[in-house]
Amino acid sequence: MIDLYYWPTPNGWKLTIALEELDLPYTVKPVNIGRGEQYTPEFLAISPNNRIPALVDHDPPGGGAPLVSFESGAMLIYLAEKTGRLMPADLQGRHAVLSWLMWQMGGLGPMLGQHGHFKLYATEKIPYAIARYEQETRRLYGVLDAQLAQHRFVAGAEYSIADIAIFPWTMTHKAQGLSLDDWPQVKRWYAELRAREALQRGLAVGKEWQRSGPMDEQARRALFGGRAAVADAAASSEGAQP
Ligand SMILES: N[C@@H](CCC(=O)N[C@@H](CS)C(=O)NCC(=O)O)C(=O)O
């Protein structure tokens, strides 16, 4: 059985989508990142970078000690290799999937993350930072659109972990003030993936924990203030009257 350390966010959804697509049984271990739970010693022992997702597979291929994994890209490769699915076995096909997965991990995710931060969450709106990350975000959407003009899926003719890694980040387009009409091939691909039942089941995991409306002060501290801010908040609430 796999334990998935998770919160419903783009990087978290990659894993619930992959696990649902692969039909693998898993237990969800919620880590409320808006309440600083990413800093507990138990979670840090599994995910030293204090980020979700992470997983522990108590039944790794070949037996032996439980497999502990953090970084969503590594986790997706692990699941594809464990099952022999969602990644072609031939050299060329496998390499195309890994290239697009790395593109997501090193480019699309971090750039869209920073775009969202400076445009939506930062209390001080810095025009240069917003313009810089919007330009990079648009460039990356253009790269994806050009690739999808040649292939049905991101890494070729087969649906793969590269599609699963990229999709949740394109779900943020409306919030980031972008329209998929600007990238028709991304729009076509997005609609095809959105209709997949397994993907929808993945996105539904923990939906009830999502809060609507603006981010509260506690979440802002946990996400943007670092470990010290979480510790300060815990210390001050210990002295507070219930
Ligand atoms: N490169 C990491 C990024 C993970 C990541 O940034 N996770 C976010 C949620 S989407 C998180 O845990 N944030 C908690 C925090 O910023 O303290 C991965 O792909 O697993």
The ligand as a MOL file (V3000), in Angstrom:
LIG
                    3D

  0  0  0     0  0            999 V3000
M  V30 BEGIN CTAB
M  V30 COUNTS 20 19 0 0 0
M  V30 BEGIN ATOM
M  V30 1 N 9.3240 20.7030 -6.8510 0
M  V30 2 C 8.3500 20.2740 -5.8760 0
M  V30 3 C 7.4320 21.4340 -5.5400 0
M  V30 4 C 6.4290 21.0610 -4.4830 0
M  V30 5 C 5.6730 22.2900 -3.9940 0
M  V30 6 O 6.0460 23.4370 -4.2520 0
M  V30 7 N 4.5870 22.0110 -3.2490 0
M  V30 8 C 3.8110 23.0830 -2.6630 0
M  V30 9 C 2.3180 22.8520 -2.9110 0
M  V30 10 S 1.9450 22.9030 -4.6430 0
M  V30 11 C 4.0420 23.0950 -1.1490 0
M  V30 12 O 4.1470 22.0590 -0.5410 0
M  V30 13 N 4.1150 24.2880 -0.5510 0
M  V30 14 C 4.3300 24.4060 0.8680 0
M  V30 15 C 5.1670 25.6010 1.2210 0
M  V30 16 O 5.4470 26.4250 0.3380 0
M  V30 17 O 5.5370 25.7200 2.3910 0
M  V30 18 C 7.5470 19.0880 -6.4230 0
M  V30 19 O 7.3050 19.0860 -7.6290 0
M  V30 20 O 7.2040 18.1700 -5.6560 0
M  V30 END ATOM
M  V30 BEGIN BOND
M  V30 1 1 1 2
M  V30 2 1 2 3
M  V30 3 1 2 18
M  V30 4 1 3 4
M  V30 5 1 4 5
M  V30 6 2 5 6
M  V30 7 1 5 7
M  V30 8 1 7 8
M  V30 9 1 8 9
M  V30 10 1 8 11
M  V30 11 1 9 10
M  V30 12 2 11 12
M  V30 13 1 11 13
M  V30 14 1 13 14
M  V30 15 1 14 15
M  V30 16 2 15 16
M  V30 17 1 15 17
M  V30 18 2 18 19
M  V30 19 1 18 20
M  V30 END BOND
M  V30 END CTAB
M  END
